[in-house]
Amino acid sequence: MTAPREMPDPVEDGALARADGDAVRADDVEVDVDGAAGRADDAAGRADDAAPGADGAAARADGAAGRADDASPGVDGAAARADVAAAAPVGGATARERVAVADGEVAVLEGRDVAVHFGGVKAVDGLSFRITPGKIFGIMGPNGSGKSTLLGAISRLVPLTRGELLLDGEDFNRVPPSGVARRRVARTFQTVRLLSDLTVLENIQLGGDLRPFTPDADAPPGDPWWRNLWGRGEPSAAVREAIERTRLTGLEQARPGELSYGTQRRVEIARALAMRPRLLLLDEPTAGMNQGERREIGALLQRLRGEGLTQLLVEHDVQMMIDTCDYVLSMNFGKLIAEGPPDQVVRDPAVQQAYLGKKWRAQHA
């Protein structure tokens, strides 16, 4: 019987590299099915003692043991099944977008023990989370709880102190901010960040200008990528659509300084939508808006969810979070204190004590 092979340490390529390792180990499976299961169990045991990330390796080794139990005699069959497990798309994702699956869902974004410390201030301190596709995830918590810092880490504007970020299962820790946009991750900011010397249309077009890095259905065949930057004619379909969706029609030639704060927020949202992102990060998108405008933005986010856009929302409007989000994470002092469906999270005693307060409890008792 072939001696058990020693598992490699986790490598930078993350889930893809480990999946390849599963296929390689499967090539060594002998005809004896019980022996194959035993070796997979040994691999799981060794993963318990491995470097960080071994928990995932152990789980995959357990899966390998289960597959070995069902294997028919013959090395070729076992190897073929391992190849399929490593290469087949999951949930419509390509090989580049594979990631570990939990409850049948593929994570667009995953954080593992994410921490951001500024000296002795632990702004984010050991958060783990999974953002699955086509849903709206919310982050709630008091001021200073680390919500915006977490979005800054995800958008790579703030360096991690420790932990891992995975986008489609790939290492995301060292991607520069420009690389985030090229991967179609868009965001808005807690404070408005528009270019005051550009018009509303030109500010929104900045989001559309990033789209040459992805297939652009609006561009004629052979159209050079730099055409969007100089001498552009009519706005692209993505820009026009973003303007209509955020009710900015008629304000295209206005300057940001001529607009109300709530309208400026809508310009920021439109700029992000012009990228046609696959993951949208929203940091207090309804700040400065009246109740009618807030309802409109909430309805817009729900329509985008219906079209399959994954969203991560930071917002202080608790009722909007309840009405809009599918899943909520609640933070306090950089740590996760509750998570789950929004109507359950707001009833959590720790959330009520840290954030919602006695008045909210009394009103919603």
C-alpha positions, 0 to 999 in steps of 0.5 A: 500500500502506498504510504500516505502523502504529506499535505502541503501547507496552504499556499497563496492561490488558496482554494484553487491550489488546494482543489488541485491538490485534491485531484493529485491525491486522488491519483494515488487512490488504490483499487482498495476503496477502504484504503482510499477512505483511510488515507483521506481520513489521515489527510483530515487528521494531518490538516488539523495540525497544519498552518492557518487555513487548515480547517478548510483543508480538513473539511475537504479531506473529509469530503474526499473520504466520503467520495472514496467510500462511494468510489467504484474499484479502480484508480481512474474512477476516483481520479476522474471524480476528483478532477470534476470536483476541482474543475466543475463550475459551482452555481454558475461560477467559472473555474476562476470564480470557484470558492468553498460551498456552504449550504449549496451557495457560492461566496462572492466575498469571504472574510476569515478572521479579518482584523484592522488595527490602528496602533492600540485601536482595534477597529475591526477585530477578528470578523469572519463572514460570507457574502453570497450572490444575489442578496443584500447583506447589511452591517449595523452598529453604533458609530465607531463599531468598525463598519466603514473600516470593514468596507475600506478593507474590502475595497483595499483602501485600508490594509489588513492587520491579519486575516484573509479576504477571498473574492470568488475564492481567490486571495484578495489581500494584496489587490490594489484599489484599482484592481478592485474596480477592475474586478467589478467591485464598486462602492459609495463612501460615507462622505460624498466624494464627487469631483466638484469641477465635473458635471453630474454626467461626467462624474457618473461617466467615471464609473462607466470609464472603468468598463473597458476592462470588462466586456462592453456590450455598448462598444462597437467591434474593434473600438479602442479602450481609450475612446471612452476617455477622450472625445466620447460622444453620447453616454454609454447605455450603462451611464444612461441607465444609471442616470434614469434609475437614480432619477437624475435625468435633467441634472446631467449638466449641473455641478455637484455644488449646485445639488442638495446633499441627498442628490449628491448621494444619488450621483455617487450611487449612479457612478457606482452603478455605471460600472455594472458591478457584480458586488456593490458596497454602499456606505450609508447611501441614504444619509441626508435624504428625506423619508421619500428619497430613502424609500426610493433608494430602498426600492432601487436596491431591491430591484437590483437584487432581483436582477442578481446584484450582490450588495453589502450595505452599511446604514443607520436607518434600522427600518430600512435595513429590516425592509431591505436586507436578507441578512444582517451583521451587527458589530460593536467595538470591531467585533461581530455580536450578532448575525442573521435575518434582520428581524431576528438580529434587531431582537437580539439583546446584545444588539439592543443594548449596544445600538438600538437602545431602550427607546427602540425596544419600547417602541418595538416591544 
